[in-house]
Amino acid sequence: MPLSFLDFLDQLSQNPALLGTVLLTLAVLLVNGWTDAPNAIAGAVVTGTLPFRSAVLLAAVCNFLGVLCVTSVNATVAETVYSIASFGGGQKAALTALCAAMAAIVLWAGLAWIFGIPTSESHALVAGVSGAAVALEGSFSCIRWNCWAKVILGLILSAAAGFWAGRTAQGSLNPVKLSHHTILAAQASGAAAASFLHGAQDGQKFIGVFLLGTALAQGRADEGTFLIPLWLMGLCACFMALGTLIGGRRIIDTLGRDMVALGQQESLAADLGSIVCLLGATLLGIPVSTTHTRTCALLGAGSAGGNHPDWAVVGRIVLAWVLTFPGCMAIGYWMSKVFLAA
């Protein structure tokens, strides 16, 4: 039977460590909607198809629907995050370590936003949780490497498939003569679909963290019956949507103007390419990075359209991606040590 909202509130009132974990997880969701979701609307905004505020509102609504609709029928992505590592050491210590992991992700995402770099909160989440678990257990034996294999596979697929799909879609659109109004309508629809799939992927990952926290608060972290209550889906969706409404113009400028200049057709091609990749990964239950998929699709479509990417900007983005795993794992590890010693 799924955890009821009243039971959840009762657990929060009795467990300060769980309360801290929940508040930090909501902060991560907010930051994700703020710094990650703008990828989905970058093309539509930079080409003038949608005004920034209208695009942000569209993304917020579609992120909300993506979390609710897809999680209701397929929660495999959430299950992968839930099972990424085992937490021992007792209820209080385990929750404290998980709380430290969430703090590490907020710190990492905040630093990335300051520099306007689109990092993956999905990978930060996996690395931060793993680092905190290692600090608690004292070894890497707590890591469930089969779940990590899914994450690494998702990383490779999201980057390679996103770039290929963006280039292929651009090549397919080149000979097609679309009217201006058709392109505008297709771009708006593409931004909506990309936002929907962002919610479907990233919303599930943080649902997994919520369920892990409540399981640890009850003195267990088993992988038994995996039931997601409707109120939890709604809560995660609302905070992600709220983060999107705050805006993410700096990320949009980095992707759609600084990294590679996008025309309307290239933007549409990037939307089509990333939608195919994200939809396939979601149906297969592979936790891919929406940031990596969208960024590589924009780069692939833009370069195929004859625009020359700014490789210095691309290099800065890739460097941040590479550093996310060791960086967030290290921050999660040391913050967990500090939290446990306090």
FENWO-V923993 format. One line per field, one symbol per residue. phi: phi as a letter, one per 20 degrees, with the letter a starting at -180 (. if undefined). psi: psi as a letter, one per 20 degrees, with the letter a starting at -180 (. if undefined). burial: # if it has 9 or more other C-alpha atoms within 8 Angstrom, else .. A space follows every 10 residues. Layout:
phi = ???
psi = ???
burial = ???
This chain:
phi = .fffffffff fffecgffff ffffffffff ffffddgggf dgffffenfc fgffffffff ffggffffff ffdbdfffff fgdfbeddnn gfffffffff ffffffffff fffgemdfee ffffffffff ffffffenae fffeffffff ffffffffff ffffffffff ffegfeeefg ffffffffff fffffgffff fffffefgfg fffffffemb bfdffdddff ffffffffff ffffffobff fffffecffb fdefffffff ffffffffff fffemefeef ffffffffff ffffeneefe fffgffffff fffgffffff ffffffffff ef
psi = pqpqhhhghh gghinhgggg ggghghgggg hghghghihh jgghghijgp qghggggghg ghgghggggg hhiokhghhg ghjhqqobjr gggghgghgh ghhhgggghg gghhjkpnro hghhgggggg ghhghghjrj iipnhhhhhh ggghggghgg hggghggghg hhhgipnqqg hgggghgghg hgghhghghh ghghhhghgg hgghghhjkq krlcpnpoqh hhgggggghg gghhhhrlhg gghggigggp pprhghgggh ggghggghgg hghikpnroh ggggghgggg gghhjjqoqo hggghhghgh ghigghghgg ghghhggghh i.
burial = .......#.. ##..#.#### ##.####### ########## #######.## ....###### ########## #..##.#### ########.. #.######## ######.### .##..##### ########## #######... .###..##.# #.######## ########## #.#....... ..##.###.# ########## ########## #######... #......##. .###.##### #####.##.. ########## ##.####### #########. ##..###### ########## ####..#.## ..##.##..# #..###.### #######.## ..
